[in-house]
Amino acid sequence: MSKPAYDLENKIYVIQPEGNAITAPLAGVNQSLRKAISIIGLVVTDSLSLILALWVAVQIRLYVLPAIFPVFPERLPPQLFEKLWWALAITIMCLAYERLYTRRLSFWRETKRLLAVISLAYILMLAFVSLAKLGGEVSRTVLVVGYFISLFVMPLGRYIGKTLLGLMGVWKEPVVIIGTGNIAQAVADALIKDSYLGYKVVGFLQNNKDEDHDSIQVNKNKIPILGNFEDAAKVLSQQKIRHIIIASPELPGKELVSLTNQLQRSTRSMVVVPDLSGIPVVSGEADYFFEEQIIAFHTRNNLASRINIITKRLFDIVVGVLLLIPLIPLLLLIALIIKIDSQGPAIYSGNRIGRHGIEFKCYKFRTMFLNNDEILEQYFKDHPEALEEWQKYAKLKGDDPRVTRVGKYLRKLSLDELPQIINVIKGEMSLVGARPYLPREKEDMGEYADTILMANPGITGLWQVSGRNEIDFQGRVQLETWYVRNWSLWLDITLLFRTIGVVLGRKGAY
């Protein structure tokens, strides 16, 4: 870093590799004004989204439903759309009550809360129509249709709105991370990747005075070290930073208390990041005891609950059947192309480890030649360096000689795994879960095997949306252990949607 630690301009920069900093139009305004603009921008965004949803609902009620169901009258009360102004007020108040204009959450966490708030708002709307006896002026059908449209339109509107606010320079809040270890760097990496949160990492504070570094490379971003822990108050004051993250779990308790007491007066929000690696946290709850000043973190094993197991199974059956029926023509077409391209069956079935270690036949479209073992053995003889890659990733990341011409495209688009929907309906697999492992890989799974095998393997999962073949075997089993320990139905839904983006982007597919 070319500038001294305390000589940074009081602006927010879009994080780019060094030498490519871009200043946003409103980055120079003070933080209070930026916050006000952000709140107003989100209120306008939500209002426009709700208006759009209700307008579309009115059009559906006027022109679509009467054509399909003659029982619906073609005429509606005059000026129906204009009479729904109170629906806007109810929705904005519900969103404000849930602090969705001030809290910063990741997209999927916010969407979960947003869907709950939208549901509450529409329930209140229907109740208001009944209590105020507005049934003759307001169509309940419009509200019901508007509700389902809002579930999609409002999260999308928020995503677009926050993106625009970020480009304007008002959504990003500068944050300093106290700590420079692995946890601190992981936090910085997460904040950089998740721009929806709206935090801009402007620098680190280090604990070790002897370290002679002026910056830390996080992913492709060079983030400056602004000073040491004892300089924290001075740095925050000079940089006008109001948000800090303490990510130094190795810090002794007394030093942590002293540090938080020192910084509490000059910050708006303070986050303390403990090292809870391997502990289920998604469904956890924090509790505290006043007298002892002790915090207790409650965790639960969601997949140990019979109700949750049944819920996951019902979700798999319903969604699996809904996916399979329209995909039948595509499945038949792919099978025909495979038969034309190379000799052998279109469907390959291999032994995989299922729940509780029970083996089952896992279906996939055949993407390899029948003599793939011989081809692989010869390939390792000709390319000894490929053996090390195979041992690390259990895959060949480059051009795999065993894969057919059609197989390469099927793998790139993840179409080879479509027959596994049959495994899902049979109850051998789940739509979302750990990767189906080979029996010989169970020993390599080590201590993670028991946890991973608590649930059915899945067609997609956390590994697939986190880099797929870019992640080595050890990292893969750690991710899948985290998934099992932190399972929730909402997690499954988010992973399914994220899979679509990964498949379209062909990220990590070989």
PyMOL commands that set and color helices and strands:
alter all, ss='L'
color gray80, all
select helices_A, chain A and resi 31-68+82-97+107-131+140-168+182-193+195-197+229-239+253-264+302-304+306-341+355-357+372-382+385-393+405-412+415-417+420-426+439-452+462-465+468-470+473-485+489-505
alter helices_A, ss='H'
color red, helices_A
select strands_A, chain A and resi 13-14+22-23+173-178+199-206+215-218+221-228+243-246+269-272+285-289+294-298+347-353+359-365+430-432+458-460
alter strands_A, ss='S'
color yellow, strands_A
deselect
rebuild
show_as cartoon
